[in-house]
Amino acid sequence: MSTAVPPSSSEPSSDSAADSAAEIRAGLLPGVVRVGREPAAPQPATVAERGQARRRTAFRPDIEGLRGVAVLAVLAFHSALPGLTGGFVGVDVFFVVSGFLITGLLVGRPIGLWDFAARRARRILPAAATVLVATAVAGGALLDPLRGTDLARDLIASAGQFANWRFVGEQTDYLAAERDPSPLQHFWSLGVENQFYLLWGVLLLGLARYLHGRRRTLATALATLAVGGVSLALCLRWTATSAPLAYFSTGSRLWEFAAGACAALLGPALAARAERRPTRWSLRAAGWLGLAAVLAPVVLYDRTTAFPGTAALLPVLGTAAVLLAGHGTPGAADAGRLLAARPLRAAGRLSYAWYLWHWPVLTIAQARYGALPWTVLLALTAASALPAWLTLRLVEQPLRYGSSPAPRRGLAVGASALVIPLIAALTLGGGTVRALGDPAAGPTAAPAGAADGPGLLAPGTRVLALTPPLARAREDFPPGKGCEIPLNADSSPRCLFGAQDSPDRIVLLGDSHAGQWISAALALAEQRRWALEVLVKPGCPLATLTVRNNVLGRTFEECDRWRENTLTRLASGPRPRLVLMAGLNRYGSPEERAEGWTRTLDRLTALGAPLAYLGDTPMPGKDIPTCLAASDGRSDACFFPRDTAFEPDPVLDGGLAARYGVRTLDLGPLLCPGTGPSCPAVLEGVVLYRDTGHITDTLARVLAPRLDKGLLGAPGAPGAPTGPAGPASSAGPAASVAPGAPSAQP
């Protein structure tokens, strides 16, 4: 799944757990939890001695090794190591361990809310702040200004502990540009962790304040089951409706923490019976089965797995089983003995810092040098262990164990760790604004476009600087964002432009590659004082064929329903003056596209309205504004291959246009002129694309005269032409019929 960029770092620590390295995700919580009651020990005199004492009395090496397994799985996945395609489940392991350790801390001994917050701040934030500042410096030096702008926003979200919600918003926004992963995308899990800490700390400490004994235990268990049940239901629902929301949101992940919390609550009872033979053998079997359940998805799952959903049950329940098994009496045949091996424990100690460091290293390297083979990615991941080790020794451990335990000191450390990255983000953002100009500046007027001929612009028109400016190119969207309905919607709202009260209207029909033409279609309608009705659904082909949606992570059932609802709506309403069709020409195979268009055109011709079709625009396959920013605006650095820019089009090339009397306009020869091997990203000073495949709204406005002449004839002409037109470079007025008359039937 596109969103499968496994979590990152964070940790739940249990007081005694506040020790080992890392808590979640690349360092979950220290792997420490008390097993049963321990005899009182003399209180060490110094802070350092107290920290060492906690580690001696509470440390569980199997949990540290389990964290090592989790982080190695995530690192292997991010390094694209062959065969380990499901390593993203390591984040789920971290979440369960976090719930286990934090619950053990909160129910195991009295602790104040401020003390709890201070411990979490000292454990998590200093190392995170170190990586954030280092990433800001590296991003400013090595990334282009547009990526630097994105990074500055990600820094603010990551420092503020809401990065997961930023990535939910970005990856569910159908108008957002398709961009490379953020160097800070892994901070989403840190946001989830800290949001869990806030909820769990307030909830369990609140119960401890007002309830005692069995009442407190019962209330804690019921609260854990309630939170876990609601969260699991949300997880299953969102996995079926929105993969980014299911993957990144706190609500869909709380059940994983709750699973760990249940293991912590059951622990004392199991520890009391650990000497009994049936319990001992049961725990031993649970440990091995749990470890197998953790490791199996690492090999069996991949990016196409609908995740988290039911697929997350295997690693989550497996982790809980391993944690429960650790309450038994240690034995040579236990899974815990394997997990306590020194290499795994070493990875576990380093896991938090290693996870924080490796992802910025990988993403910045690939942004700078392009896609890298897995061998290079693996080497870079291994090299990131060095700054991780330095962070552990020079930042994490000194601030965690070497300073006063007073809550005010921990909170001060946490506040500093929040403020410093924010300053770095503002500094980086200010530098990108100076380099690119203010992206908030209003849209510039589009230059005059030619109505025909080989040139893009009207004779005598010159563009002295790139338009739209690179600071705005990514946001150069068409009007009417609300017209492009969400992925889970199956009907379009009433979306009219122009002379909305006019009985005559143009209908723009298709997916987001149809939506990119709103401004041009509106110009056609306004010339005639008609209305423009927009019926578009992103990712949904107008041709009748079922597709899979990567954002939803499943078959796009809503698309089929939307298409049926839209065609029925058109058939039952007043006849349009023109139905203008467009869309991405890459759904399914060429044969499937041809069959799908045949089924759709059979129904559209029954409307009795003229039909027109815009051929798909060339597909760059790379983020053009970012490329231009990285090359200081040199358009020749952003050419893209002609042989991947186009796909066979059954309407233009397969005879369907002639068969159904569809008027066509192919702008491919204009946007990719000549016969050479490459297509341009900029023509006559106009930036053609706002992302990897959609044209800028500026270009759509420039092309409006060409659409007007090629599809409807000059303003004031009697109506829509009946026959197919040639390429845009030669399109001109053609024979026409009375407005609203039916197009030629096959």
Helices and strands as residue ranges (DSSP letters): E 9-10, E 24-25, H 47-58, H 61-78, G 87-89, H 90-108, H 113-142, H 145-159, H 163-172, G 185-187, H 188-210, H 213-241, H 243-248, H 254-272, H 277-300, G 309-312, H 313-325, H 335-339, H 342-369, H 374-383, H 385-391, I 392-396, H 397-401, H 407-436, H 470-473, G 481-483, E 496-498, E 505-510, H 512-515, H 518-528, E 531-536, E 548-549, E 554-555, H 557-572, E 578-582, H 590-605, E 611-614, H 624-630, G 635-638, E 640-641, H 642-645, H 656-660, E 663-665, H 668-671, E 678-679, E 682-683, E 686-687, H 697-702, H 704-707, I 708-712, G 728-730
